[in-house]
Amino acid sequence: MLKGLLNGATQQVSIKVEDLGDGITAYRLYSRWTRMLGFEVSFYRVGDLLVDTGFAHARPLVLQALEGASISAICCTHHHEDHTGNAVGLAERHGCPVFVYRPEYLDTEGLDQLLAYRRLFWGLPGSVGAEPMAEQIVGREAELKVIPSPGHSQTHVALFEPVSRTVFVGDLFVAPGASAVMTHENPYLLVGSLRRVAALEPRRMLTGHGIDALNPVDRLLAKARSIERAAGESCRLIQDGQSPRVVVQRIFPKGHRKDRMLEILTQGEFSRLNFVRAAVRHG
């Protein structure tokens, strides 16, 4: 059954290429699953530097879209398969290195054995074979400053282009406010990362799932405050004897049906319940 679904997913992928100005090109990937969930998967070319690569089900389209492009390095915001899914193929095609922050974590956070939904949505990324990411990545046409931003992932970074003051934040900002997280995430580290990126005072923020925000400092800081409040309230309610699921109902008063659907679909790997548990575990 899974094989048939995977084939179907592969056949329904599309790509949109968009010139954003400032030497930045966006590559926006869509599939039946991203449309169902209401978002896209985005990666970017900044001069001759590539920020992320999209998911493996889109590989033929991604390779074709970048045919003839000058790429001197692939810079991954983190190692999850919807961001590194085409790193191997592109590195081989363009003869360039792949950089990941803290590559010793490449086989963690579910990448050692992808759950069914991750294989279904994104496909298998292959062995990335990444090199450690330095504090700055310098290409022939552009350079990016590396800002460690853990919380969503141990390998997560934001990449800051100083000329246009554009920051590429991967999955640091997927949605406003506190929200569902994966089982390995740490909301307190995420708060620090949001504030670290806000301190750069970027003019533009580009995310791994379609958000394109001008002057994003207020949005970054508002999300940090929201997570901080929700985490603190989660700990307080648990200490008062409330069950984690009751706390979820209190902290997140809306969207329970969608959250429960995602929890079941992801075998518990992604949910608001995980946020509450992580707040207590790391608090």
Number of C-alpha atoms within 10 A of each C-alpha: 5 11 10 10 12 16 12 15 19 21 13 13 18 14 17 12 15 12 12 11 10 13 13 17 17 19 22 21 24 19 23 16 16 16 10 9 11 10 18 20 23 27 29 25 23 20 19 20 24 23 27 31 31 28 25 26 28 25 21 13 16 22 16 10 14 16 12 10 12 16 23 21 22 26 29 27 32 29 28 25 25 26 26 29 26 25 31 21 19 23 18 10 14 18 12 17 19 23 25 27 26 19 19 13 15 21 13 16 19 16 17 9 11 14 13 13 14 18 18 21 21 25 22 19 24 15 12 20 15 22 15 13 18 13 13 13 17 15 16 12 13 17 19 23 17 22 22 19 29 23 23 24 23 23 23 26 30 28 27 23 18 15 10 14 16 23 26 29 26 28 22 24 21 15 13 13 18 21 21 19 20 21 19 18 22 23 27 18 16 22 22 17 24 25 18 17 26 19 12 15 15 21 15 18 23 24 23 27 22 18 16 13 15 13 15 19 20 11 17 23 20 17 21 23 17 16 22 20 14 23 23 15 18 26 21 14 17 16 11 9 9 14 11 20 14 14 23 22 14 14 19 17 9 11 9 13 9 12 18 16 13 18 19 13 14 16 13 16 20 21 23 27 26 24 27 27 21 22 22 19 10 13 13
